[in-house]
């Protein structure tokens, strides 16, 4: 699903919607796409960072805030691992 471009479509739908329930479901879905084991490839999900950050800044719904926060946590962990691998490879 990630390789098929579902992230871009979900981001667009979530950003353009005025329906709070649809936004909530969009954030939940995007959050689930950014988690799991193994974590998805960062290049397939990095575009979600701005919508999660905006959600944390502007939304009041607790469940939506939790989903966005967890997603940012997973994404930052993946970015950290990528950076560590790159630094390790550079020193070899």
C-alpha positions in Angstrom: 0.0 0.0 0.0 2.8 2.4 0.8 4.5 1.9 -2.5 1.2 2.5 -4.3 1.1 6.1 -3.0 -1.7 5.7 -0.4 0.1 8.2 1.9 -0.2 11.1 -0.5 -3.9 10.4 -1.0 -4.6 10.1 2.8 -2.6 13.3 3.5 -4.6 15.2 0.9 -7.9 13.9 2.1 -7.1 14.6 5.7 -5.8 18.1 5.1 -8.7 19.2 2.9 -11.5 17.8 5.1 -13.6 19.9 7.4 -15.2 16.7 8.9 -13.5 16.1 12.3 -14.4 12.4 12.3 -12.8 12.0 8.8 -9.7 13.9 10.0 -9.5 11.6 13.1 -9.8 8.5 11.0 -7.2 9.8 8.5 -4.7 10.5 11.3 -5.3 7.1 12.8 -4.8 5.4 9.4 -1.6 7.4 8.7 -0.3 6.6 12.2 -0.8 2.9 11.7 1.0 3.1 8.3 4.0 4.6 10.1 4.3 2.0 12.8 4.7 -1.8 13.0 7.5 -4.2 13.0 9.5 -3.8 11.0 9.0 -0.1 10.7 8.2 1.1 7.2 10.9 2.6 5.1 11.3 6.2 6.1 11.2 7.4 2.5 7.7 6.0 2.1 6.3 7.8 5.2 8.3 10.9 5.9 5.7 13.1 4.1 3.4 12.5 7.1 5.5 14.5 9.5 4.0 17.9 8.7 0.4 16.7 9.1 1.2 15.0 12.4 3.0 18.1 13.7 0.0 20.3 12.6 -2.4 17.9 14.3 -0.4 18.1 17.6 -0.5 21.9 17.4 -4.1 22.4 16.5 -6.4 19.5 17.4 -8.1 19.0 20.8 -9.3 15.4 20.4 -7.3 13.2 22.8 -7.3 10.1 20.6 -6.2 12.1 17.5 -3.4 13.7 19.6 -2.3 10.3 20.8 -2.2 8.8 17.3 -0.3 11.8 15.9 2.2 11.8 18.8 2.8 8.0 18.5 3.4 8.4 14.8 5.9 11.2 15.3 7.6 9.0 17.9 7.9 6.1 15.4 9.1 8.4 12.7 11.7 10.1 14.8 13.0 6.7 15.9 13.3 5.6 12.3 15.1 8.8 11.4 17.5 8.4 14.3 18.3 4.8 13.2 18.9 6.0 9.6 21.3 8.7 10.9 23.1 6.3 13.2 23.6 3.9 10.2 24.9 6.6 8.0 27.3 7.9 10.7 28.5 4.3 11.3 29.0 3.7 7.6 30.9 7.0 7.2 33.4 6.0 10.0 34.2 2.6 8.5 
